[in-house]
Amino acid sequence: MLLSFIPSTLDDMLSLTSVDVSYNQLEGPLPHNKAFREASFESFRNNKGLCGYITGMEPCSSYLNHKVEQKKNSKIVIATLVPISCALLVAFIVFGILSFSQRRERNTENTPRIIASDNLFAICNFDGKMVYEDIVEATEKFDSKYCIGIGGYGSVYKARLSSGQMVSVKKLHPLPKGGVADQKAFYSEIQALTEIRHRNILKLHGFCSHPRHSLLVYEFLEGGSLEKILKTDEQAAKFNWIKRVNAVKGVANAVSYMHHDCSPPIVHRDVSSKNILLDSDYKAHVADFGAARILKPDSSNWTSFEGTLGYTAPEHAYTMKIIEKCDVFSFGVVTLETLMGRHSGDMISLLSSSFSSLPPSCTSSEATFSHLLLKDLLDERLPSPSRQAASEVVSIVKLASQCLRSSPQSRPSMQQVSQELSTRNPPLLEPFHAITLSQLLDLSSYTS
């Protein structure tokens, strides 16, 4: 098959007598050779676009005009396609730049925000993403086997970081749709804790705010919570009277510091045995400031219930106003629980009713309960306290009963409680085993 044009050199081939180029892909004008001039139209049938002087064939003038028009159209197409292609190229480049910027911005947003204290946990020396990934890896994506406690605001996990440091990590509970259950409470806890330095308050090393999880990183205490120790017979037996007295004093010092040494004062709002942590020496540390609020003169109301049932002051039943005396009541509950080895709602209700002078309408069961011996209410897993410890225990129960008064105004301040616990107790006038609960409201009757 022949393609393209018939070569013009055939004009010079005088010896050529006949020609048949039908059924090819030829185009353009015919040569002026005699053989071409005398050939029939059938000799040129079915070609691409031959033109010439043969009857039935398109004249070359029309062919040339058509070619000119084709070239013109080609130029128009080229003139149209070039700017469109350039515009598409520019649009593609712009789209690529925007996509890269958005991806970079998302990566920046997904990088955990780290704030750290300048003591043990040098979290600021690490890349935020690395710290977050270190915690996730140490807890195997927060596997339940590393969970050591669950509070109202989050679950606490034990984690050994790649540096070898052991920390406790509180991960705030997420909402069903994802995100932090109470972001405001999270930052409230941060604000309070980063400003606190006290030997009986759990130390915050830093926090990590991530789109998936908000984490608080604390020092790790080997002893666990007061609640856990009191529920375990073996651990409770090791938690002797002197250690329990010192633990109560430590909690009193911590809450007093929050109320009277912080400006503005801080109300914990959830002082309970699960939020009292002990180290290996049984020194108490107040933890979980998830419900903490820095009180301001014009901001003392809360719109929802906070705290742990069984530890909250009775006024919560009819008012949302929060004052330091709510923590005082909770401290009284924790104190009795520490000495009794268990939480006793009946004892709390009795002491809260201020039974120093029982009314005539008092039932016989209440009157009998008020004359119970103190020793019968203490943790029976421990032997009777020594003479020195007995004096401390009596003083602490006396203060606890004052903290549990139903009227907030009649409760002592935590500063008064802390100061009272720091003073030397006088020896008991009568044997410890003979002291009744009713006598606790008249300390002078059995001390000198």
Secondary structure as GFF3:
##gff-version 3
##sequence-region A 1 448
A	DSSP	beta_strand	3	5	.	.	.	ID=ss1
A	DSSP	three_ten_helix	8	12	.	.	.	ID=ss2
A	DSSP	beta_strand	25	29	.	.	.	ID=ss3
A	DSSP	alpha_helix	34	38	.	.	.	ID=ss4
A	DSSP	three_ten_helix	41	44	.	.	.	ID=ss5
A	DSSP	beta_strand	49	51	.	.	.	ID=ss6
A	DSSP	alpha_helix	60	109	.	.	.	ID=ss7
A	DSSP	beta_strand	113	116	.	.	.	ID=ss8
A	DSSP	three_ten_helix	123	125	.	.	.	ID=ss9
A	DSSP	alpha_helix	128	138	.	.	.	ID=ss10
A	DSSP	three_ten_helix	144	146	.	.	.	ID=ss11
A	DSSP	beta_strand	147	150	.	.	.	ID=ss12
A	DSSP	beta_strand	154	160	.	.	.	ID=ss13
A	DSSP	beta_strand	166	172	.	.	.	ID=ss14
A	DSSP	alpha_helix	183	193	.	.	.	ID=ss15
A	DSSP	beta_strand	204	209	.	.	.	ID=ss16
A	DSSP	beta_strand	214	219	.	.	.	ID=ss17
A	DSSP	beta_strand	224	225	.	.	.	ID=ss18
A	DSSP	alpha_helix	226	231	.	.	.	ID=ss19
A	DSSP	alpha_helix	233	238	.	.	.	ID=ss20
A	DSSP	alpha_helix	241	260	.	.	.	ID=ss21
A	DSSP	beta_strand	266	267	.	.	.	ID=ss22
A	DSSP	three_ten_helix	273	275	.	.	.	ID=ss23
A	DSSP	beta_strand	276	278	.	.	.	ID=ss24
A	DSSP	beta_strand	284	286	.	.	.	ID=ss25
A	DSSP	beta_strand	293	294	.	.	.	ID=ss26
A	DSSP	three_ten_helix	314	317	.	.	.	ID=ss27
A	DSSP	alpha_helix	324	340	.	.	.	ID=ss28
A	DSSP	alpha_helix	345	352	.	.	.	ID=ss29
A	DSSP	alpha_helix	364	370	.	.	.	ID=ss30
A	DSSP	three_ten_helix	374	377	.	.	.	ID=ss31
A	DSSP	alpha_helix	387	403	.	.	.	ID=ss32
A	DSSP	three_ten_helix	408	410	.	.	.	ID=ss33
A	DSSP	alpha_helix	414	422	.	.	.	ID=ss34
A	DSSP	three_ten_helix	432	434	.	.	.	ID=ss35
A	DSSP	three_ten_helix	438	441	.	.	.	ID=ss36
A	DSSP	three_ten_helix	443	445	.	.	.	ID=ss37
###
